[in-house]
Amino acid sequence: MKDGYPILHWTLWNIPANVTKMDPGMQPTGNPSGSAYGPNMRGAAQAYTGPRTPPGPAHPYHLQVFALDTTIPVTADSTYVSLTSAMKDHILASGEVVGMGSVDPNAPPPPPRPAQ
């Protein structure tokens, strides 16, 4: 966690209720119609940023899904706080999957992320 908030790798919001599957490796043009990228650790409206699991003990990655009774306003996409505030009192159901990632401490470091 950073500054009391999770380290966000990805947020995608306003996914239509009829979407029950998303293809692996979606690109910005492949998002479900009506959905939009939200904030992640790089800033507002950012595509998925893959994990960089630190060496050492297994590290948890949480994937959360929320069913809402409303559409989130476009102005809520800039920060974690604005997005979660817009969701407040509108969550009908939620789910979470936790995956554990680990890295061999003797493995070479990954290459730098491409600049954006």
C-alpha positions as CSV (number, residue, x, y, z in Angstrom):
1,M,0.0,0.0,0.0
2,K,1.1,3.5,-0.7
3,D,-0.1,6.4,1.4
4,G,-2.8,4.2,2.8
5,Y,-4.2,3.2,-0.6
6,P,-3.5,0.1,-2.6
7,I,-0.9,0.1,-5.4
8,L,-3.2,0.1,-8.4
9,H,-2.2,-1.8,-11.5
10,W,-5.5,-1.5,-13.3
11,T,-9.0,-0.1,-12.9
12,L,-11.7,-0.5,-15.5
13,W,-15.1,0.9,-14.8
14,N,-18.6,1.3,-16.3
15,I,-18.4,-2.2,-17.7
16,P,-21.9,-3.0,-19.1
17,A,-24.0,-5.5,-17.1
18,N,-24.3,-7.8,-20.1
19,V,-20.5,-8.3,-20.2
20,T,-19.6,-11.7,-18.7
21,K,-16.1,-12.2,-20.2
22,M,-13.1,-10.2,-21.2
23,D,-10.5,-11.4,-23.6
24,P,-6.9,-11.8,-22.3
25,G,-4.6,-9.1,-23.5
26,M,-7.2,-6.4,-24.2
27,Q,-5.9,-3.2,-25.6
28,P,-7.5,0.2,-25.0
29,T,-9.6,-0.2,-28.1
30,G,-10.7,-3.7,-27.0
31,N,-12.4,-2.6,-23.8
32,P,-16.2,-3.4,-23.5
33,S,-18.2,-0.6,-25.1
34,G,-19.0,2.1,-22.6
35,S,-16.2,1.2,-20.2
36,A,-13.2,3.3,-19.5
37,Y,-9.8,3.0,-17.8
38,G,-9.5,4.5,-14.4
39,P,-6.5,5.5,-12.3
40,N,-3.5,3.3,-11.6
41,M,-0.1,4.0,-10.2
42,R,0.8,6.0,-13.3
43,G,-2.1,8.4,-13.0
44,A,-5.6,8.9,-14.4
45,A,-7.1,6.9,-17.2
46,Q,-4.2,4.4,-17.6
47,A,-4.1,0.9,-19.2
48,Y,-3.1,-2.2,-17.2
49,T,0.3,-2.0,-15.6
50,G,1.5,-5.6,-15.0
51,P,3.0,-6.6,-11.7
52,R,6.6,-6.3,-10.6
53,T,6.6,-8.8,-7.8
54,P,9.3,-8.0,-5.3
55,P,11.9,-10.7,-4.5
56,G,11.3,-12.6,-1.2
57,P,8.1,-14.0,0.3
58,A,5.0,-14.5,-1.9
59,H,3.2,-11.2,-2.6
60,P,-0.6,-10.9,-2.8
61,Y,-2.4,-9.4,-5.8
62,H,-6.1,-8.7,-5.4
63,L,-8.6,-8.6,-8.2
64,Q,-11.9,-7.0,-7.1
65,V,-15.1,-6.7,-9.1
66,F,-18.1,-4.6,-8.0
67,A,-21.6,-4.6,-9.4
68,L,-23.1,-1.1,-9.1
69,D,-26.7,0.2,-9.4
70,T,-25.4,3.3,-11.3
71,T,-23.0,4.5,-13.9
72,I,-20.0,6.3,-12.6
73,P,-19.6,9.9,-13.8
74,V,-16.6,10.5,-16.2
75,T,-15.2,13.0,-13.7
76,A,-14.5,10.2,-11.2
77,D,-11.7,8.6,-13.2
78,S,-8.8,10.7,-11.9
79,T,-7.9,9.2,-8.5
80,Y,-8.6,6.2,-6.4
81,V,-10.5,8.4,-3.9
82,S,-12.7,10.0,-6.5
83,L,-13.5,6.6,-8.1
84,T,-14.3,4.8,-4.7
85,S,-16.3,7.9,-3.5
86,A,-18.5,7.7,-6.6
87,M,-19.1,4.0,-5.9
88,K,-20.1,4.7,-2.3
89,D,-23.7,3.6,-1.5
90,H,-24.1,2.0,-5.0
91,I,-22.5,-1.4,-4.5
92,L,-25.0,-4.2,-5.1
93,A,-22.4,-7.1,-5.0
94,S,-18.7,-7.6,-5.0
95,G,-16.1,-10.4,-5.4
96,E,-12.4,-10.8,-4.9
97,V,-9.7,-13.2,-6.0
98,V,-6.3,-13.1,-4.4
99,G,-3.3,-14.4,-6.4
100,M,0.1,-14.9,-4.9
101,G,3.2,-14.0,-6.9
102,S,6.8,-14.8,-6.0
103,V,10.1,-14.2,-7.6
104,D,13.3,-16.2,-7.2
105,P,15.6,-13.8,-5.2
106,N,18.5,-14.9,-7.3
107,A,16.8,-14.1,-10.6
108,P,18.1,-11.1,-12.6
109,P,15.9,-8.0,-12.3
110,P,13.3,-7.4,-15.0
111,P,14.0,-4.9,-17.8
112,P,12.8,-1.4,-17.2
113,R,9.2,-0.5,-18.1
114,P,8.8,1.4,-21.3
115,A,8.4,5.1,-20.9
116,Q,5.0,6.6,-21.5
